[in-house]
Amino acid sequence: MSDSRPIGVFDSGIGGLTVVKALRDLLPNENIFYLGDTARVPYGPKSPETVQRYAVELARILMQKNSKVLVVACNTVSSVALPLLTKKFPVPVVGVIEPGARAALQATRNRHVGVIGTRATIRSGSYEMALRGNDKSVRVSSRACPLLVPLIEEGLLDDDVTDQMIMRYLKPMLADGIDTLVLGCTHYPLLANAIERVLKEKIVLVDSAQNCARAVEDTLDRESLRVAASNRGGLNVALTDAADNFLNVARDALHLSFSEIELQALP
């Protein structure tokens, strides 16, 4: 059996490319179609109802591309829209929160996990529920970091302003005693080097992108959706609006290559 249909991946902007990178590394034979909603980024400050509406619109576009799996490469959408997407669409839907929570529980030694994310993700309490659903004894410290996504979207991955914001957001969590930090936004792995440089402390960073990719691999195996091993996997990218730094971030930070970017009209 071989299923050459693409894995459909969507996010509010460029952050989901961290998931694409992890998928390309783990599943190089698979075809991937990535849809970034750059016209409406960021999702974090928006209401759950608005995020749900956006998510359904993007998922429908990916289904029109004949996707065999929908990958929600966005913590905000995963926190408020995953059950809705699972109900509405006939293919497996994989989010980033459950895989990230499981990885954090495996990593922590003192059972105190920190979570950073957008306002919507933190407000939803989704990581707390996922973490405590697997281990009632775990302590969770969460913090919204609304300024990090715009800094990443601007390509300021190695900048004094970004370093200052990282310290401002994370210093209280370190003082509180966390030993593991969940990067609860798919943009944030792009700041992993900056976080490690700024904190200068031994703390385990949990990358939701890598753990999401492993969950996708499990889903493909479980549902017999793998493409033939001989297939040369391709990557197609569509955006809902032009993004000035998109190509630079993809090329320089993630080492991704793809053909001409498609401009995707919204409903």
N, C-alpha and C positions, 0 to 999 in steps of 0.2 A: 504494500500500500504506500502511495506517495501523494501528498497533498501540497500542490505548489501555490495555493492561494497565499496571499500575504498575511503577515501578522499586522494588524492595525493598531497603531499606537497614537494616542493624542494627549496633548497637554495645553495649558493656557498660553505657553510661549516657548522659549528655547529650553527650559529646564528639562523637559522630557527627553531631550537628546542624550542626557546621561543614561536613561533607560535604554535608548537605542544603542548607545555605545556598548553597554553591558550585554545586550542581546546579540549584537554583532560579534562580540568576543566569544560568547558562550555558544551561539547557534549560527555559525558563519554561513551555513548552507541555506538558511531561511530567507525568504523575501519579506521585506518590511516596508510598510507604507506609514509615514509619519505625518501627522497633521498638527500644526501649531497654531493656536488661536491668537496670533499676535495682534489682531485688531482689538481684542477685548482684554488683554492682559493688563493688570493682574486680577486673578479671581479672588484672592484672599479677602479683600474688603467687601465683597458682594454678598448678598443674602443667599441662604441655602436654596431658595426657590429659583433665583436667577442662575445660580451655578448648575442646578439640576436641568434647567431649560437649555443652557449652553451645552451641557454634557450630552443630552439626547440629540441635539442638532449635530454635534461633531461625530457621535457614534453612528448616526444615520449616514453621514457622508462616507465614513469608513466602510459601512456595510455596502454602500453603492460601489466601493472599490473591491468588493468580494472578499472581505477579510474573514479569516477562519477563526480568529481570536481577537477580542478587543482588550487592549492593554491600557488601563487608565494610569498614565504616567504623571499623575498629579495627585498630591496628597489632599488638596482641598476637595477635588471631585471625589476621591476615594472616601473621604470622611462624610460626605453628605449625599452622594448619588449612586453608590455602588449597588444597593439593593434594587433601586429603580432600573438601572441599566441591565442588571441580571434578569429582571422580570420582562423587560421590553424587547430584548434581542435574543435570537435563537442560537448564539454562539457563546462559548465560554468567555467570561469577563474576569480579568485579573487586575487587582488593585495593588497598591504599594504598602498599605498599612499593616495588614496581617503578617506578610513576610518580614517587614522591618521589626515588628514587635517580637516575633519569634527569635530573630537574630539577636536582638538586644538582650533577651532573657538568657540566651546562651553565652553572651559575652560578659555580663555583669558579674562581679564577684561579691560586692557588698550589698547587692539587691537594691541599689538606688540608681534609677535610670533618669536621665534628662532627655527632654524632647523639645526641639525647636521647630517652628513651622509658621505658616501664615496665621493671621487672626482667625480665619474661618476654621482651619484645621484644629488649632488649639481650643477655640470656643466649642467645637463639637465634642471634645473629650474622647475622640475616637481612639487615640493611642492609649490613653489610660484604660479604656474599656478592653482593648485588645491585650494589653500587658497584664492587667489584673484578671482578665478572663482565663489566662494561662497560668498565672501565679498570683494568688491573692496576697502573698506576703510582700510583693515588690512595692517599693516606694517610688513615686513618679513626681518629678519636678518639671513643669512645662512652662514655656515662654514663647509668646508671639514675637517674631522678628520682622516686622513689616518692611523695613528699609533694605533688607538684604536682596530681595528679588530685583528691585529696580537697579541696584548697584551691579548685580550680575548681568541683567539685561543690557546694561551700558558697557559691559565688558571690563569693568573695574575689578578684576580678580586679584590684582597685585597692586594695591593702592592704599595709601595711609588712611584715607577716609573709611575705606572698607574695614581695615584693621581696627580702627577706633570703634566702629559699630559692633564688630565681633566682640571686642572686649566689654563694651557697655552691656551687651545682651547676655554674655556668658559668664562674666565674673561672679554675679550673685549665685548662679547655679553651681559653680565650682566651690564657692564658699559654703554652699549648702551640703556639699559632700557627694555629688554624683561621681561615678567612676566610668559611666558609659553615656554617650550622647547620640541620640537618634537624630539624624539629619532628615527631619520630617517634611521636607520639600524637595522635589527632584532637582530644583536649581542648586541646592546647597552642596552636593558633592563637588561642584565646581570650585567651592571655597575650602575644600578639605585641607589643601596645603596651607592656605592662609590661617585656618583655624588652628592647625597644629603648630604653625609658626608663632602665632599670637599667644596661645595658651601656655606653651612651654611646660606642659604638665602631662603626665602619663594618663591619658584618657582614651578610651576606645570609642572610635567613631563608627557608627552603624550607617552604612550607605544603603538607603532604601532602593536605589536603582539596581544594584547588584543582586539584592535579595528578591526583588521583583522579577528579574531575569530568570533566576533559578525557579521561581514559581511558575513562570511561563513554560520553561522546559518541562517541568513536572506535568503541566496541563497537556502539552503536546503529546507526551508519552502516554498519559492516562487515556486521552481521547483518540489516540492513533492518528494524529494530525501532522506528523513529521513529513517534511519534504524528503525526496531521495537524497542520499548522501552525496551523489554525484552533482547535485544542483549547485550552481554558483550563485549564491545569494545576492540579491540586489536591494538597494535602498532608494526609495522615492520619497521626496519631501514636498509637502504643500503647506503654505501659510495663508492665513486669512487677510494678512496685510504685509506690506514690505517691512523688513526688520534690518536696520542698518548694520548691526553688529552680529547678525545671525551667522553669516559665513565665517567671519573672523573667529568667533567663539568655537564653532564646529570644527574648523580647521586647526586652530592653534591649541585649544584646550583639550579637545576630545579626539583629534586626529581622524575625523570622519570625512569621507568623500562621497559625493552624490552628484547626480546629473542636475540639470537646470531646475531651479525651484519653481514649482507650480503655484500660481495664485488662485486660491480656492474661494469662490463666492459663497457667502453665507445665505441661508434661506431668507 
